[in-house]
Every structure is written in C-alpha cells, then in structure tokens.
Amino acid sequence: MARRRWSDLSQRSRRLIVLGAVVEGVLKIAALRDIRRRPATRIRGPKWAWLTAVTLVNSVGGAPLAYFLFGRRR
C-alpha cells in the first residue's frame, strides 16, 4: 500500500489536520499553564505525572481534556 503524501490529500483533509493540530496545541498550552500555576494540593495526582501526560500524549487533546475534567480539584 502506497503512503499518502500531503499533496495527495484533499483540501478538506488538510484543513482538518491543521485544525486538529491547532486545537491540540492550544489545549496543551492551556493545561500546562494551569498545572504550573495551580498548587499541588488542588490537583488530583502528582503534578509531574500530569505534566508528562499532557506533554507526551498526542491524542488530539485527550490528555489536556482529561486534566481539565478529572485532574483539577474544585
């Protein structure tokens, strides 16, 4: 099976890929800033684990969303 190149993709596919990358980048930056500023007592689990997960996991925003939904204490 031949690999697809960027030039082989439709305009719509290219836009969706770029949009996904931008959304993931914005979510990661927001999550990392929040983790750095929030006291450790207000975060569920160790800060280093959340920092590592948010930084290394590429899942179209899955790790940052998990942090915002489950990692912060109210």
C-alpha positions in Angstrom: 0.0 0.0 0.0 1.4 3.4 -1.0 1.8 6.0 1.6 -0.2 9.2 1.1 1.7 12.5 0.8 0.5 15.9 1.9 0.0 16.9 -1.7 -2.3 13.8 -2.2 -4.7 14.8 0.5 -7.8 16.8 -0.4 -8.1 20.5 0.7 -10.7 19.5 3.3 -8.4 16.8 4.8 -5.5 19.2 5.0 -7.7 21.8 6.8 -9.0 19.2 9.3 -5.4 18.0 10.1 -4.2 21.6 10.6 -7.3 22.4 12.7 -6.7 19.3 14.9 -3.1 20.3 15.4 -4.0 23.9 16.4 -6.7 22.7 18.8 -4.3 20.2 20.4 -1.6 22.9 20.7 -4.0 25.4 22.4 -5.3 22.7 24.8 -1.8 21.6 25.7 -0.6 25.2 26.4 -3.7 25.9 28.5 -3.3 22.7 30.5 0.4 23.2 31.1 -0.1 26.8 32.2 -2.8 25.7 34.6 -0.7 22.9 36.0 2.2 25.2 36.6 0.1 27.9 38.3 -2.2 25.7 40.4 -0.9 24.5 43.8 -0.3 20.7 44.1 -3.0 20.4 46.7 -5.6 21.5 44.1 -4.6 18.8 41.6 -5.6 15.1 41.7 -2.4 13.1 41.5 1.2 14.3 41.2 1.9 17.3 39.1 4.8 15.6 37.3 2.5 12.9 36.1 0.0 15.4 34.6 2.9 17.4 33.1 4.3 14.3 31.5 1.0 13.1 30.2 -0.1 16.4 28.7 3.3 16.9 27.1 3.9 13.5 25.6 0.5 12.1 24.8 -0.6 13.1 21.3 -4.3 12.4 21.1 -6.0 15.4 19.6 -6.4 17.0 23.0 -7.3 13.9 25.0 -4.8 14.3 27.8 -5.4 18.1 28.3 -9.2 17.5 28.3 -8.7 14.6 30.9 -6.7 17.0 33.1 -9.4 19.7 32.9 -12.2 17.3 33.5 -10.7 14.9 36.1 -7.3 16.3 37.3 -8.3 19.5 39.0 -10.0 19.8 42.4 -12.7 22.3 42.7 
